[in-house]
C-alpha cells in the first residue's frame, strides 16, 4: 500500500506547549521554554490562524477573561461591545477545555503577546502560499494525471494543518479522502484528521474518525497501518477515561511502535504503564507491565535494562504456550524471548519532533513495583510523585488525574483487604503511611459506593471484610429476576384474559 503519508502535521508537541502556558502545575522554566518553542513555531511555520486563535486581544482563547484590548470604533455601542464580550467569553470557555489546562488562562505565569504587525505578515505569507497551491492544482488538472492532482490537494490539506486552521484542514482532508480510491492513502488521511482532533481536543471528532479508520483497516489495511491505529485507539481511549480498553492496545503497541507523529516512545510507555496499573488483573499486570521487557528497558535498573535489550527476559508465553512444557533433557533448546523494539528507544520523526527532555522514570517504576509487592507506604509516596511529575504535566492525563489517583488508592485497598477477614484499622493505616482518620474517611467513600466489601468498626478499631459469595449472588439474582418475570406474566394474563371460560 506504500509508505505512510501526511504524518508531519499537525505537530502535537505544540499542543503540549500551549497546555503548559496555562498549566498552574508547570514550572516557570517549563512555561518559558514552551512559550519560546510556540513563538518559534508560529514564525517558522507561518501559523497565522493558530496565532489569532490563541493570542488575539478579544478573540484569542488565552484572553478568556477579556484582559486583552483593541481600539474600538467610536460608533460602536456599549451594548454591542458587551454582547461581543459575552460571546467571546462563551466561546473561550468552551475552547479552554480543549487546548488549555484551565478555564482561567490568567492563572498562567507567562503570556503569549499579540503582535498585529507579525500577524499581518504571517497572514500575507499564508495567502501567497495558498495562491501557489491553487496554481499547482490548476496546472495538475490541465496537464498532469490523477496522482499529481491528488498530491496538490494533499498540499492544501497539510498547509491548513500546519498553520493551525482546524475547520479548513478537516475540510481539505475530507475532500482529498473523497477523491482518492487507494485504501492506504484513505487510512492516512483519516489518521491525519484524528491528529487534528487530538491537537484541538475535539474528542467527538476523534471518536468518529477512530471508528471510521478501524473500519477501513479491517477492510484490508496493511500491517503497519494496523499497528499505528492501535496507538491512536489506545490514546483516544485514555483521553476518555477508558483505561481498561486502552491498556491492551497501548501495551501491544510498545514492541511495534512507529507512530512518532502521535507521541514519543517514552510517552507511550508512560501511558501504557498508567493504564495497565489501574485496570489489569494482578496476573496480567505481572506479565504485561511488571515483567514486560519493553517496560523494563525504560523503567528497570541497569541489569533489567541490559537483560531486556539483549532479549534475556521475555514478556511471557505467547497464546497457546501455556499448554506446553519443557523437557528437562532438552538443554540445547534456545528460548525465544519477546524482542524489544530497539529502534524506537531513541528514534523520532525527522523534521518534526524536538529533542526529548530527559524524564525521571523512578516514581513510575516505584509505583509499579510497590503495588505488585504490597509495599503500600512506598506505593502512596510513589503515587503522589506520579501525580506531580506525570499526571499534572501531560495534557491527556491531567483532566482525569483526580479519578486516577482515587482509583489507584482503591486498587491498593482492595488488594490488601482481599487477603484478610479482619484487619486492624491502626495496622492498615500504618501500612499505608496515613492517619487512622484519613483511612476511615477514604475507605468510607468506597464502602458507601459498594466498591469495597467491608465494614469499619471504629469502636473496636477493626475492618471486617465481607467476602462476596458468587454462588449466593447468582442464586439471589435468579430469584429476583424470576419474581419479576412471574409478576409480568400475571399482568399480561390479566390484560389479554387468557382464561378458557372467556374464549368465545
N, C-alpha and C positions, 0 to 999 in steps of 0.2 A: 504493500500500500504506500510505500515511500516513507521518507523521514517525516517526523512531526513538524508541523508548521505553526506559525502565529504564536510562538512561545515567548517572545520578547516583551510584549506589552499586554496589559498594564504591569508596571513594576510594583509588586505587592509590598516590597520593602518600604516604599514611600508611604503607604497607608499606615505602617507601623510607626514611621517617623511622625506623621500627623497625630497619631494616637498619643505619642509621648508628649507632644506640645501641651496637651490639656490633661495629662495624667498626673494627679497630685502625688502619686507614689513614685514617679520618676525623679531621679536626682537632677539637680541643676545642670551638672555637666552633661548628662544624657540628653536633656532637653536642648541644650546649646548645640550639641552635635547633631541632633535631629533637625533643628532649625537650619543649621548650615547645610546639611545634606538636602533638605527640602528646597531651600533657596537656590542651591546649585542646580538641582534637577529642573526646577521651574525655568531657569535661564537657559540651561543647555538643551532641554527638550522642548523649549518654546511652549510651555504649558499655560497658555493664557486662560482657557476655560477653568482649569483647576485653580489657578491663582485667584480668579474672580470668585469662584465658589467658596474659597477659604477666607480670603482676606479683604474683600470689598467692604468699605466702611458701613454700608447699610444692608447689603445682601449677603455678605460672607458669613458662613456658619461660625467662624471664630469671633464674630461680633454679635452673638445672640442676645446680649444684654443691651444692645443699642449704643455701645460705647463709641463706635466709630462715628465720624461726622463728615458730611459733604455739604457743599454750598447748595442751598435750595433756592429755586426761583422765587422772586418776591411775590408773585401772584399765587403761589401755592397756598391753599387754605390750611388752617390749623387742623381741621377735622380730617382733611385728606392725608396730612402728614401722620396723624395718629393712626388712621386706618392702615397706611402703608407700614408703619412701625409694628402694628399688631400682626399684620400678615407676615412680616419678616420674622417676628418672634415665633409665630406658629410654625413657619417653615424651618426655621433654625432649630427649633425644639425637636422636630422630627428627624432632622439631619444629624443632630448631635448624638443620637443613639447609634448612628451607623459608622461615621468616621471618627468621632471624638470619644474621649474617655469619660466625659461628663456632660451633663446638660448645661453646666455653667462654665463656659470656656474661660471666664475671667479668673478661675482658680489656677490656671496655668502660670508658671513663673516667667515665661517668655512669650513674646508676641511676634506674629508674622506681619511686618509692616506693609501697608499698602502704598505702592508707588504707581501713580497714574501714568507717568511717562513710560515706565517699564511695561505696564500692561498694554498701552497703545503700541509699543514697539513689538511686543510678542504677538498681539492681535494681527498686526500688519504682516508679520512673518508667516503667521498661520494662513492668512488669506492668499499670500503669494504661493505658499506650498500647495494649497488646495487648487489653485489655478493650474499649477504644473501637473498635479494628479489628474485633473479634469482633461487637460490637453493630452496626457498619456492615454487616458481611457478612450478618447475620441479617435486618436491615431490607431490604437489597437483594434477598435471596432471597424475601422476602414481598411486597414492593411494587414492586420495580423489574425491569428487564429483564436480559438476559444481559450486556449491556455494563457495567452498573453492578456486577453480581456479579463480573465479571472485574476491574474496577477495584479492588474491595475485596480480592480475592485478591492482586492485584499489590501493594497497600499492605502486606500482611503479608510478602510476599517481600522487598520493598525495606526494610522495617523490620529484618528479620533481617540483611540485607546491610549495612545502615547501622551496626548495633550490633556487627557482627563475629562473629555466630553462624553459623559455616560450615555445619554439618550442617543446621540448620533452614532456613537461606537456600536451600540447594540443594533441600531437600525442598519448600519452598514454591514455588520457581520451577518445579520439575517438575510440581507439582500444577496450577499455572497453565498450563503447557505442554500438559498432557493435556486440559484443559478449554477450550481455545481452538482454533478451526479457521482463524484468519486467519494466512496464511503470514508476513506481515511481523512480526506480533506474536510468532509462534513463533521466528523468527530472532532477534528482540531478546531474548527470554528465554534462548535458548541463549548468546548473546553475554554476557549478564549472568552466567550460570553460568561461562563461561570466565574472566571477570574475577575471580570469587570464587576460582577455582582459581589464577589468577596471584597474587592477593593472598596466599594462604597457601602458594604454591609447590608446589601439587599438580600435577605435570607429567602424571600419568596421567589425572586428571580433565580437564585442559586438552586433551590429545591426543584423548581420546574425543569431547569436545564440539566441537573444531575440525572433526573429520571429520564429525560429525553436522550441524554448521552448514553445511559445504560441500555436503552432500547436499541440505539444504533450499534453499540458494541456487541450486543447479543445477536444482532443480525449478521455479524461477520467481521467484527473488528479484530485486528491483529493482536499478537501477544503483548507488544509494547504498549499499545493504547489501552488494553485491558488493565495492565498493571498501573498505568498512570491514573486511570479512572478510580482505582482502589484508593489511592491517596486523596483524590478530590472528594470521593464519597466519605471517607473517614474524617476529613477535616470539616466537611459540611455537617456531619452528624455531631461532631464535637461542639460546633457552634450552636447547635440546637439542643444541647444537653442530653444527647442520646449516646452516652458513653458505652453502654453495653453493645450497641450495634457498631460503634466506631472502633472499639478496641481490636476486634479481629482484623478489620481492614487495615488499620494503621500498623499493627504488628506484622501482618503479611507483607506490607509494603517495604519493610526495613531491608530485606535481602535483595530486593529488585528495584530499589528506588531510583528513578531518573527524573522526577518532576521538580527540578530545581526552580522552575518558574513559579512554583506554588509556595515552597518554603525551603529552608536549608535542611540538610540531613540531621543536624543537631536538633533543630526544632521538631522534626518528625519523631526523633527518639523521645523528646520530652512529651509530646502529645500522646505517643503510644504508651509510654510508661504510666502517665497520669490516668489515661483511660483504662488501661488494664488493671491498675491498682485498685480502682474504685468499683470495677464491675466483674472481674473474672473470679470464678470459684478458686478455692485455695490450690487445688491440683493444677488447674490451668495457669494460675498465677505463678506457681513454681516453675512450670515448664516453659511458659511463653514470656515471662518477664524476669524472674529471678535468675534463671539459668540460661536464658537466651543468649547465644554468642554475639549477636548484633548489639544487644544492650550491654553485655559485659565489656565489649570493645570500647564502649563510651563511658559507662558508669563504674566499671570494675577497677580493682587496684592493678598494679603493674603486671603481676603474674596472670590475673584474669584477662587483661587486655592482650598479653602475649599469647595466651592459650587460645583466645577467641580468634585472633588474627591468623594463627597458624593452623586452625582447624582442630586443635586438640580437644575442644569441647563441642558438644552438639546441643542443638535446641530440643533434642528428644526424638523419639521414634516417629517415623512417618506413618501415615494412615495404613493400618493393617499390620504394622510391625509388632504390635502388642501380642500377636498370636505366635510369634516366632521366638525360639530360644537358641542361645548359642551353645554349641557343643564344647565341652570342656577340653577336648583334644584338638580343637580347631584353632591352634595358636597362631597359625600363619595368616588367618583371615584379617584383612585390613578394614577397620571401621570406616564408614563413610559419613563423616560429620557434616552438618549443615555448613555451607560456605558463607563467610561474611562477605558482603559486597564491599570489597576494599576500595573500589573506585569511587564510592560515594562518600568516603570519610573526609575527603578534602576537596572534592570537586564542586564547582559552581557553574552556573550558567554564564558563559562568557559574554562580557559586554553589559550585563545587567546587574548581577549580584555584587554587592560591595564586600570588602574584606570582612569576614565574620568576626565579631567581637568574641574574645575568649570567654567561655562560660564555665562557671564552677558547678560541676555536677554533684559535688559531695552531699548537699542536702537531699537531692533526689535519690542518690544511692542509699543514703541513710534511711530515708523513708521506706524504700522497698525492703531493705534488709531487716530493719527493726519491726516492720509489720509482719513479715514472714516468721521471724524468730520469736516474736512475742515480747520484745523489749519495748514496752508501751511508753515508758518515760522518755526514752530516746525517740520513739515514734512521734510523740506530741511535740517535742522540740523540733524535730525534722519537719513536721507538718507546718509549724509556724514559719520556719525558714523557707520552705517551698512556697508558701503563700506570699512571702515578702519578695523572694527572688524570681519566682516564675509566674504565679497566678496574677500578681499585681502588675507585671511588666509586659504582658502579652495581650494584644487586643482581642484575640479569640478566647482567652481564658479568663480575663478579668470579670467579664459580665456574669460568670457563673461561679466566682470564687467562693462566695458565702455558702452556696449549695454544696460545692465540692468539699470544703473543709468540714461541713456538718456531716456529709455522707461518709467521709473518711473516719471521723470520730465514731460514728455509728458502727462502721465496719470493725473497728478495734474493740468496741464494747461487745459486739456480738461474738467476736472471735474468742474473747476471754470467757464470757458468760456461758457459752455453749459447752464448756468443759466441766462446769460445776453445777451442783444442785443448790448450794448455798455459798455465798461469798460475803466476807466481812466488808462493810462499807468503807471502813477506815483502811483496810488492807488494799482494796481495789483503788482507792484514792491515792494511796502511796505508790502503787504500781504505775499509775499514770502521771504521778508527779503533780497532782492538783489537790485542792482542798476538798473536804467532805461536802461542804455546802455547794461548791461548783458541780461536783459529780452528781449530787442529789438533784439539783436543778436541771442539769443537762440530760440525765437519764429520764427524768420525769417527762420531758417533752417527747422522747421517743416511745416511752411506755404508753403515754396518752394517745399516741398515733398508731399504736399496735405495731411498732417497728421492733420492739424488744420484748420478748415474752417473759417478763419477770415482775416482781413487786418489791417495793422498798419498805423495810420495817425500820423506821428511824428509832423507835423505842429500843429495840434490841441491837440496832446497828448492823443489820444484815440485808442482803439482797437475795431473794428466793427466786429461782428460775422456774418457769412453768413450761416444761418441755412439751411442745405440740405433738399430739398423737395423730399421725396421718390416717390411721385406720378409723379412729373415732371421728375424726373430722369428715372423712369421706362418708361414714355412716350417717352422721348428722346432716350432711348436705343432701344425701339421698332422701332421708325422711322429710326434710324441709321442702325439697323440690317435689316429692311425691304428694305431700299435703296440698301444695299449691296446684298441682295437676288435678287432683281429685276435686278440689273446690271449683276449678274452671269447668270440669266436665259436668258437675252438678248444675252449675249455672247454665251451661249450654243445653243440658237436657230439659231444664225448665223452660228455656226460651223457645225451643222448637217442638216441645211437647211430644216426646218420643214414646209415651205410654201407649200400649197396644189398644186400650179402650178408646183412644181418641183418633184412631187411624181410619176413619171413614168406612 
